[in-house]
Each structure stands twice: as structure tokens, then as C-alpha cells.
Amino acid sequence: MKYTFIGTFLAALGLAGLNFRPPVKASKPNIIVIMADDMGFSDIGCYGSEIPTPHLDNLAKNGVKFTQFYNAARCCPSRAALLTGVYPHQAGMGEMVVTKVKDRAQENPYQGWLSRQTATVAEVLKTAGYQTFMSGKWHVGEERADWPLQRGFDRYFGLISGASSYYEVLPGRLVLEDNEPYTLPKDFYMTDAISDKAVEYISSNEKTNQPFFLYVAYTAPHWPLHAPDEEIQKFRGKYKKGWDELRKERYLRQQKMGLFDKKYVLPERDPEIASWTNTPNQDEWDLKMATYAAMVSRMDAGIGRIVEKLRANGQLDNTMIVFLSDNGACSEVLDARAKKDLGDDAYAVALKTPAGQKGSYTTYSKEWAAVGNTPFRMYKQFTHEGGIATPMIVHYPKLIKKSFQTPQVGHIIDLMPTILDLAEVEHLSGKQNLKPVEGKSLVPILQGKTRKDHNYLAWEHFDNRAIRQGKWKLVGLKGKSQWELYDMENDRTETKDLAQAYPEIVAQLTEKYNQWAEKVGVRK
């Protein structure tokens, strides 16, 4: 029955003033994609963490939890792939975003802004009647022509640039509401603001009969380590047992959850990391990790408010919620970067300010990042599992009737075709001269079926490179021509390099990688 007919019928009965709300729209699903920033594989409870994340855990408990899902190794490439369904190079984001576009007429795989030869998921969904919202970090185009409202979103709030303070706008950074600079209110905290706007956008949609797409891109828990003191105090002292013990504890929990087979070996501590017992300033290290935990916890609380809003307005069952991270935990140490970002005076203040507080500007470094990536090796920007493996949760009660955990392999390029599949809308490449998606719909997996795998998946970022086909994964480090080969069925933690034992597999995968690199435009 049409809503217009119902309204006319009520008016005829003299009941139009009763604030009638039309039935919850039930055809096309609402879709929410939530992305964490620089969060490690094991940093939420349902993936082995001691950090309490009850809202994410509940989504996983009532949804699908992926154990072998991949991102594109770093913020800009992952965001470009999520938005377009193609590999980062095909979307113009083989490396990082640029602050100034030199030539729009000649696009290339490393141009640093989102290619106009691609359609964003927001642009496509609008053709199917969706309202499109975004709250959070953009990071795929610094100039106005490349901002969210120019790439398909109806409403936007957030940070156009990369990292910034959670309390204020740093020089050279831009926080927008729609297309205008946003004035930060008193007591501003970025994570809470992103959550607040997401809830606000959901509320605004209640007045329509349209389904909505909402992209929530948290800056948390990316550096700098900033969190409200009351949140930090919940975790103070809990990390004085050190990274060696905590890493082992997380891996034991992961094994009990069935995330990993006990045959997988937990790699030895990174040789560049000192043992906890030989580490000075342990209270400072505890503060850093407590602040990081507080950032994750605060993000989870915001996700809880988003879910509660959907439950309150009756839309939870007909909303697909996806959660993942843009890359592995970050091993970076700021130093020179902090001075550049802040300027001399603010940098001098930051050096004296404890982690968490306004004015500070620090990271938790490789030591705690190794815990975040448990049980994997390496970190953000690398293409070993520690750089590209992400937790991935899908919650959609209308489709997923029984929760389960899946080892089927997926990639961030699969999200756009999944969304279009559920929204029953075709990609614009069939009507316009645009690149078709490279990803494959995850819907068969969500239905409990076995999906036909990608022929292969591949990565390249600043010469860190990899290709995975079936159980075999070939990995190369920046500046090194020699490949490493791993059997992912028996050695997911990449501890036994089999390149010397299987030269024919190395040769086959190298050829496939070279074909892929030629196709997407990897630099030679």
C-alpha cells in the first residue's frame, strides 16, 4: 500500500493530525560501513583483545565474523578501494593523497586523489534512491572538487585530511560540515563528534521513506594518542605486565575463540623490540597503551549509540552494519613528523605533555603495535599479514539468521559489490565510461554458502608487495627483489619461508603478480 494513499485515507477520517509515521521501509536495506583507523587485528574483544568492546562483540555474536579479510595496507589506498570497489591504483591512490592536484587532465595510478574514472558507492546508490551520509575521515582528496559532497554524499562531517588532534584543528588540516569549515565547540573530541553526527544523520532519515547509506570513518585509534582522562583511568596499570605477556594472552584467547588453529606458531618478538623486563620508563609505556585502549573503548561506545538509534527507530533488522580497519597497527614514531605538523612552539609543548592530554602528540610505537597485530608479523604499510589483515564483522539480521565465523577469504574491494548486490542496483560502468568493480559480492558467504574465490588478490604500496592465490602467498619487502613464500593453510603467521623449497610456485605467482601490476599501473 502506498504511503500517499494511507495519508489520504487518514485525512478523510479526520485523523491526519495524529503524527502518523509510515511503516518502517522494508524493501532495500540501510547500509552502514564503519572503519577504524590504524587498529590492529587483535584490538577488539571478539578478536582476542583485553580491551572491552561490548558493542562490537555483540554485532559479531549476532553476525558473521571473518578470519581472513584484507584491506589495502594503508589509509588512503584502503579508503579508495572501499569507496570504488577497484584496486587502489585503479582509483588513483597507489600511494598517498596529495594536498595540491597538479594535472586533472592526465590521471595516473599514483595521482593522490580519487579517480574520476571510478564511481563511488555513494554515487551509485543515489541512483537507487538512497540518502548518502558520511561522518569521519575522508583522506582521498584534499581539494574541493574531490570532497565527499562532490563524490556522491548528501551530507558530510569530518576530517578531510589525515591525522590531526582529537581536540582541535591543526595547521593545514580541514574539518568540514558539508562543504564549509566547521567551528569546533567547547569540549570537542573527534571520536564523539563522529558518533554524534552519525546518529544525527540516521535521525534525519526518519523523516523520509528512503533507505540510507552511512559511511562512518573514525580517526580512532590513529595517532596522536588522545582520549578523555576519565576513559584513560579505566586502563591505567593494566599494561604494566608488558607487551610480551599481553601478546601471548591475546593469542591464547584467539585460539580458544577458534580464530586460529593451534598449529600456527606465534612469531618471535620483533628483534627491534626490547623485552619488557629490560624496558625502562614502564609507567610511560603503560600510559601510552592505556590511552590507546581508551580510544578504542570510546569508539566502541559510539558504535553502541549508532546501534541503539537503529534499534529505537525499528531499523536495526533491515540495516547491514559492516566493521573493519583500514590497515594493521602502526609502528611509526613521530619525532620529525610531529614538529612539522605542530610547529616549533606547539612541538616544544607536546614534548612535555603526557600522552592523552590536549597538546600531546605521540604514538605507542612498534612495541605496542606488535601486540595489536597479534599473531601476525609486520605493521601498517607492509603487505605481510600484520599490515593487511583486518577484523571484519557483518551484522544484518534480515539476511543472517544464525551467527558464524568464516575462514573464506575476502578483500576490501568486495564491499562495494556486496552493497550494490543487496541494494539491487547495477554499477554505473554499464552506462558510463567508468571502471567496473574488481571485487566480488560477499552475499553468498553471508548466506552461509561457499563463494568462488578470487583468482588471486594482490597488493603494492611503496614497493611493499604481495599476491595470494589459494593457500599460497608471495610477499616482497620494499627495496628487496627477493620474494618470500608462505603456505597460508599451515602457516598463517608467516614464520616459514618456502621460497627455496617451491621455486616453481614462486615463478608462477611472480608472473601473475607482474600481470596484475601491469594491469593496475604499478610503477616499474
Buried (B, 14 or more C-beta within 10 A) or exposed (E): EEEEEEEEEBEEEEEEEEEEEEEEBEEBBBBBBBBBBBBBBBBBBBBBBBBBBBBBBBBBEBBBBBBBBBBBBBBBBBBBBBBBBBBBBBBBBBBBBBEEBEEEEEBEBBBBBBBEBBBBBBBBBBBBBBBBBBBBBBBBBBBEEBBBBBBBBBBBBBBBBBBBBBBBBBEEBBBBEEEEEBEBEEEBBBBBBBBBBBBBBBEBBBEEEBBBBBBBBBBBBBBBBBBBEEBBEBBBEBBBBBBBEBBBBBBEBBBEBEBBEEEBBBBEBBEEBBEBEEBEEBEEBBBBBBBBBBBBBBBBBBBBBBBEBBEEBEBBBBBBBBBBBBBBBBBBBBEEBBBEBBEEEBBEEBEEBBBBBEBBBBBBBBBBBBBBBBBBBBBBBBBBBBBBBBBBBBBBBEBBEEEEEBEBBBBBBBBBBBBBBBBEBEBBBEEEEBBBBBBBBBBBBBEEEEBEBBEBBBBBBBEBBBBBBEEBBBBBBEEEEEBBBBBBEEBBBBBEBBBEEBEEBBEBBBEBBEEBBEEBBBEE
